[in-house]
């Protein structure tokens, strides 16, 4: 996936947490999830690639119309891991209080969109499963994409 993403020549690659090797992705910026190693956290901070306020009109502090967050909000139906619906109550509270127009989140295996109270919630899906979302800031467009993943097989015994 790293080679595939780098070959796309994106202006930036924005990770929504739980990234393992950001140093290998071209133009990578990201937020933290709960599974980053200390190395990843230090690397993002040292290289000024940890998003702490906003990037390309995407806010992490709920100050803009479009917000990025790691955890899916509870009750919107966009967070799915292992066929279980997941969600974070704190994220839901921030969404309902700040009322952004669009929220993009990670921490879900599949891409999906839900809309409630005029707020669009978008799960970008898991890059591990080949899912990613392209964002075009000029017209505020999000496009779900999936890359074909080829895994090396081990010889049979």
N, C-alpha and C positions, 0 to 999 in steps of 0.2 A: 504494500500500500504506500509506503514511503516513496518508492520510485515512481509509482503512478501519480501521486499527488504532486511531487516535484516536477514531473513532466508536463503538468497542466499549466505551469507558469502563472499561477495566481498572483495578484498584487499582494495578498496576505493570506495566510492560513490561520484561522482563529479557532483555538481549541477550547471546549467548554468543560474541561476538567478530566481527570483520570488519564492523563497522557503519560506515556512511558519514555519516549525519546524525542523530545522537541528539538534537540540539537541537530537532528538529521533532516528536519523539515525546513525547506526554504521559506523565508519570510514568516516564520511562526510567531504568533502572539497568543496568549491564553490566560484563562482563569484557572484556579485550582479546584480540584474535586477533593474527595476524601482519601484517595489512594495514591496520590503523588508521593514519590520518594523525596527525601531531604535534598538529594542531588537535583531533582527537577525543580523544586522550589528555589533553591539557591541559583541554579542556572537562569531561570526566568527573571529573577530579581537582578542578578549581576549584569545580564544583557539588556535590561530594560524592556523585556518582552512580557512581563506580567502586567496584564491589564488591570489597572487599579481604579480608573474612572470611566473612560470611554475610548472607543476606537471606531472610526468610520461611522459615527452616529449611533453606535451600539453601546449602551450604558451598562455598567455593572452595579451601579448604585441607585438604580431606579429613578434617575434624574431626567432621562430622555423618553421619547415616545417609543423607542425600541430598546428592549432590555435583553441582556444575555445573563444566564445564570446556570449553575451546574445542575441543581436539583429540579426535578419537575414539580409543579405545584400539585398539592393534593386536591382531588375533586374535579380535575379537568380531563382526566382520562387519557393523558398523553404519555405517561410514564409506564413502560412495560419492561420488566426484566424476568426472564424465565417463565413467561406466561402469567406473571402476577402483576397486577396494577399497583404501582407505587406512587408516592407523592409526599411532599414535604409541607407541613402546615405553616412553617415560618415563611416559606416562599409564597404560599397562598396569601398570607396576611399582608406581605409587602405588595403583592400585585393588587389586591383589593384596596389597599390604602392609597397607593400611588397612581393606580389606573393607567398604566402604559397602554399604548395601542397594540403592541406586539411584544411577546416574550418568547425568546428562543432558549431552549434548555437542552442539556446533555443528560447523562445518566439514564438512558433508555436505549433498548436494543433496536427499536424500529422508528422510522420517521412517521409523524402523524401531525394532524392539525385539529384543534378544538377551538370553539369560540363560545364565550359566555360573557354576558354583560358588556358587549362591545369590545372585548379584549381577545385577541387572537393568540393562542398558545401553540408554539411549534416545537415538536421534538425533532431534533436533527438526525436521530438515529446513531448507530454505533459505527465508527470507522472500522473497527475490528471486523464487523460484518459487511464491510464494503459500502456502507451508507455515508453520504456527506450531503451538505446543502450548499448550493452556490447562492451568494447574496450580491445583488446589484443595487448599490446605494443610490444611484441617480434616480431610479424609478421605484425604489423600495420593493424589489421583487426577490422572492426566494424560490429556488428551484431544487427539488429533491433529485439526487443523482445516486447511482450505484455503480461501483466498479466491479468488474469480474475479478475474482480473487483466485489465483492458482496456488494451491498448497503443494509443497513437495511431499511426495509419498515415500514411506520407508519400505525397503524390500521385505517381502514376505519371508517368514522363517520356514 
